[in-house]
Amino acid sequence: MEQAIQHDLQAPFNWRQYARDFYDLSKPGIGFYALITTAASFWLASHGKFDVAFFVKTMIATALVTCGGGALNQVLEVIPDGQMRRTEKRPLPSGRMPVSTGLIFGVATSIAGVILMQAFVGSLAALLAIGTLVGYLFVYTPLKKRTSLSTIIGAFPGAIPILIGWVAVMGSIDIRGWVLFAILFFWQIPHFLAIAWMYRKDYARAGFPMLTVIDPDGFRAAHQVIVYVLGLIPISLLPTMLGLTGWIYFVGAFILGVGFAVSGIQTAFQRTNAAAKRLLFASIIYLPALLALMVLDKR
């Protein structure tokens, strides 16, 4: 151990690896979905001349909040992350970055994001950003160790970014904004249950009572997957009914929804890692494709 530490001290500083560690610390996968949903809802709410400068400010503030939340989540979960093969190589549990650095980075980016949101976007958007952080860090994260309901509870703060884009333009949340929120909420459950099934042994090792851990046969998780993929179909069609999108979106959303549902139902019946992997891939394709249809067929 001492020889390894001495070797690390003597090794030249790797700026590329350090930058990569900060990138990984911010949870770019979650950040990507937060940003594309924020961008899509901003576009859908906009009418007349598109305010590019305002859009950029909204996206920067959202990105900072998302980065901060991802970093602080890893600070809070550094011990269980080190117990799971899927996450043990992250910057904090691997020891490449001190926990104190992750904490400073997370706090600084979160505060900066909320301040920018308040200054350039508005009070309601800033409140939503705070709600995302509080819900993610102080409700969802601790509940992951206590209840399988954490997946559903975590979907609430996970769906808030799509409201930020809407509120930035509209200044308030109406039924159309809540429909966008519901789409993102329903999408998250099968997406994360697919991950929970694929890595159920990891979650069990770290002491997370995920649904796929406490019910190893997968019947309860299968039931939830079916409920949410089927429920997502009618909800995803509502933007056309509410005048947000045209009929091209309606038809495309129905086709995407049926495809996603078929993948979810197959996974529910097969309950294998291969089926869960296909469902995860389907979820990764579904949301960006649906948002692209919204953007392209906006009324």
C-alpha positions in Angstrom: 0.0 0.0 0.0 2.8 2.4 1.0 4.6 1.7 -2.3 1.5 2.4 -4.3 1.0 5.7 -2.5 4.6 6.7 -3.1 4.3 5.7 -6.8 1.1 7.9 -7.1 3.0 10.8 -5.5 5.9 10.4 -7.9 3.7 10.0 -11.0 3.2 13.1 -13.1 -0.1 14.9 -12.7 -2.6 13.7 -15.4 -4.7 16.7 -16.4 -6.7 14.6 -18.8 -7.7 12.1 -16.2 -8.5 14.9 -13.7 -10.8 16.5 -16.2 -12.4 13.2 -16.9 -12.9 12.6 -13.2 -14.8 15.9 -12.8 -16.8 15.0 -15.9 -17.7 11.6 -14.4 -18.4 13.2 -11.0 -21.2 15.3 -12.6 -23.1 12.2 -13.8 -23.2 13.2 -17.5 -25.7 10.5 -18.4 -28.4 12.0 -16.1 -27.3 15.5 -17.1 -27.8 14.7 -20.8 -31.5 13.8 -20.2 -32.0 16.7 -17.9 -30.7 19.1 -20.6 -32.6 17.6 -23.6 -35.9 17.6 -21.7 -35.3 21.2 -20.6 -34.4 22.3 -24.1 -37.4 20.5 -25.6 -39.9 22.1 -23.1 -38.3 25.5 -23.6 -38.8 25.2 -27.4 -42.4 23.9 -27.0 -43.3 26.9 -24.7 -41.7 29.4 -27.1 -43.8 31.3 -29.6 -42.7 34.0 -32.0 -39.0 34.9 -32.0 -36.8 32.3 -30.2 -34.7 34.0 -27.6 -31.3 32.3 -28.1 -29.5 34.2 -25.3 -32.2 33.4 -22.8 -32.2 29.8 -23.9 -28.4 29.6 -23.3 -28.7 31.1 -19.9 -31.4 28.6 -18.9 -29.4 25.7 -20.2 -26.2 26.8 -18.4 -28.1 27.2 -15.1 -29.7 23.8 -15.5 -26.4 22.2 -16.4 -24.8 23.6 -13.2 -27.6 22.4 -11.0 -27.5 18.9 -12.6 -23.7 18.7 -12.3 -23.9 19.8 -8.6 -26.6 17.3 -7.8 -24.7 14.4 -9.5 -21.5 15.3 -7.6 -23.2 15.6 -4.2 -25.1 12.3 -4.8 -21.7 10.6 -5.3 -20.4 12.2 -2.1 -23.3 10.9 -0.1 -23.0 7.4 -1.7 -19.3 7.0 -1.8 -19.3 4.0 0.5 -22.0 2.0 -1.3 -20.5 3.1 -4.7 -17.3 1.4 -3.5 -19.2 -1.8 -2.8 -20.7 -2.1 -6.3 -18.7 -3.3 -9.3 -20.7 -0.9 -11.6 -19.6 2.1 -9.6 -16.4 1.2 -7.8 -14.3 2.9 -10.4 -15.9 6.3 -10.0 -13.5 9.1 -9.0 -14.5 9.1 -5.2 -14.7 5.4 -4.3 -11.6 4.6 -6.4 -9.7 7.2 -4.5 -8.6 9.2 -7.5 -10.3 12.3 -6.1 -10.8 13.2 -2.4 -14.3 13.3 -1.1 -13.7 16.9 0.0 -13.0 17.9 -3.6 -16.2 16.3 -4.7 -18.1 18.1 -1.9 -16.7 21.5 -2.8 -17.4 21.0 -6.5 -20.9 19.8 -5.9 -21.8 22.6 -3.5 -20.2 25.3 -5.7 -21.9 24.2 -8.9 -25.3 23.7 -7.2 -25.2 27.2 -5.6 -23.9 28.8 -8.9 -26.7 27.1 -10.8 -29.5 28.2 -8.4 -28.1 31.8 -8.4 -27.9 32.0 -12.2 -31.4 30.5 -12.4 -32.8 33.1 -10.0 -30.9 36.0 -11.7 -31.5 35.1 -15.4 -34.5 32.8 -15.5 -36.8 33.6 -12.6 -37.9 32.8 -9.1 -40.1 29.8 -10.0 -37.4 28.2 -12.1 -34.9 28.7 -9.2 -37.4 27.1 -6.8 -37.8 24.1 -9.1 -34.0 23.8 -9.3 -33.8 23.8 -5.5 -36.6 21.3 -5.4 -34.7 19.0 -7.7 -31.6 19.2 -5.5 -33.5 18.7 -2.2 -35.6 15.9 -3.6 -32.7 14.1 -5.2 -30.2 14.5 -2.4 -32.2 14.6 0.8 -35.3 12.5 -0.1 -34.4 10.0 -2.8 -30.8 9.3 -1.9 -31.3 8.4 1.8 -34.5 6.4 0.9 -32.5 4.2 -1.4 -31.2 2.5 1.7 -34.6 2.1 3.3 -37.3 1.3 0.7 -37.9 0.0 -2.7 -40.3 2.9 -3.2 -37.3 5.1 -3.7 -37.4 4.4 -7.5 -40.9 6.0 -7.7 -40.0 8.8 -5.3 -36.9 9.6 -7.2 -38.8 10.0 -10.4 -40.4 13.2 -9.1 -37.2 15.2 -8.8 -36.0 13.4 -11.9 -38.8 14.9 -13.9 -38.5 18.5 -12.7 -36.0 19.7 -15.3 -38.7 19.5 -18.0 -40.7 21.9 -16.0 -37.8 24.3 -15.7 -37.7 24.8 -19.5 -41.5 25.3 -19.6 -41.5 27.8 -16.7 -38.5 29.7 -18.1 -40.7 30.8 -21.0 -44.2 30.6 -19.6 -43.5 31.9 -16.1 -46.0 29.3 -14.7 -47.0 25.7 -15.0 -50.3 24.8 -16.7 -51.8 21.4 -17.7 -49.5 21.2 -20.7 -46.4 21.5 -18.5 -47.7 18.8 -16.2 -48.3 16.5 -19.1 -44.7 16.9 -20.1 -43.7 16.2 -16.5 -45.9 13.0 -16.5 -44.3 11.7 -19.7 -40.8 12.0 -18.1 -42.0 10.6 -14.8 -43.6 7.5 -16.4 -40.6 6.9 -18.6 -38.2 6.8 -15.7 -39.7 3.8 -13.9 -39.1 1.1 -16.6 -35.8 2.8 -17.4 -34.5 2.4 -13.9 -36.1 -0.9 -13.2 -34.2 -2.3 -16.2 -31.0 -1.1 -14.6 -32.1 -2.4 -11.2 -32.6 -5.9 -12.7 -29.3 -5.9 -14.6 -27.4 -4.9 -11.5 -29.5 -6.5 -8.7 -26.6 -8.4 -7.3 -24.6 -5.1 -7.0 -27.5 -3.4 -5.3 -27.9 -6.3 -2.9 -24.1 -6.2 -2.1 -24.4 -2.5 -1.2 -27.5 -2.9 0.9 -30.0 -1.2 -1.4 -33.5 -2.8 -1.0 -34.4 -2.3 -4.7 -37.5 -4.0 -5.9 -35.4 -6.5 -7.8 -33.5 -7.3 -4.6 -36.3 -7.8 -2.2 -38.3 -9.7 -4.9 -35.6 -11.7 -6.7 -38.2 -13.5 -8.9 -39.0 -10.1 -10.4 -42.8 -10.4 -10.3 -43.3 -7.0 -8.6 -40.8 -5.2 -10.9 -42.4 -6.9 -13.9 -45.8 -5.6 -12.8 -44.6 -2.1 -12.5 -42.8 -2.2 -15.8 -46.1 -3.2 -17.5 -48.1 -0.6 -15.7 -45.8 2.3 -16.6 -45.0 1.3 -20.3 -48.7 0.9 -21.0 -49.6 4.1 -19.1 -47.0 6.0 -21.0 -48.8 5.5 -24.3 -52.0 7.6 -23.7 -50.0 10.2 -21.7 -47.6 10.6 -24.5 -50.4 11.4 -26.9 -51.8 14.3 -24.8 -49.5 17.0 -26.2 -51.4 16.7 -29.5 -54.7 16.8 -27.8 -53.6 19.9 -25.9 -52.4 21.7 -29.0 -48.7 21.5 -28.3 -47.9 19.2 -31.2 -49.4 18.1 -34.5 -50.6 14.7 -35.8 -47.2 13.6 -37.1 -46.0 13.6 -33.4 -49.2 11.8 -32.4 -48.6 8.9 -34.8 -44.9 8.8 -34.1 -45.5 8.8 -30.3 -48.0 6.0 -30.6 -45.6 3.9 -32.6 -42.7 4.6 -30.2 -45.0 3.9 -27.3 -46.1 0.5 -28.6 -42.5 -0.4 -29.4 -41.4 0.5 -25.9 -44.4 -1.3 -24.4 -43.6 -4.5 -26.3 -40.0 -4.4 -25.0 -41.3 -3.8 -21.5 -43.9 -6.6 -21.6 -41.3 -9.0 -23.0 -38.9 -8.1 -20.2 -41.7 -8.6 -17.6 -42.4 -12.1 -18.8 -38.8 -13.2 -19.5 -37.1 -11.5 -16.5 -33.6 -12.1 -17.8 -30.6 -9.8 -18.0 -30.7 -9.9 -21.8 -34.3 -8.8 -21.8 -33.6 -6.0 -19.3 -30.7 -4.8 -21.4 -33.1 -4.6 -24.4 -35.6 -2.7 -22.3 -32.8 -0.3 -21.2 -31.8 0.2 -24.8 -35.4 0.8 -25.8 -35.8 3.4 -23.1 -32.6 5.2 -24.2 -33.9 5.4 -27.8 -37.5 6.2 -26.8 -37.2 9.5 -24.9 -34.8 11.4 -27.3 -36.9 10.2 -30.3 -40.2 11.4 -28.6 -38.7 14.7 -27.7 -37.4 15.1 -31.3 -40.9 14.5 -32.6 -42.2 17.1 -30.2 -39.7 19.7 -31.4 -40.1 19.0 -35.1 -43.9 18.9 -35.0 -44.5 21.8 -32.6 -47.7 23.8 -33.3 
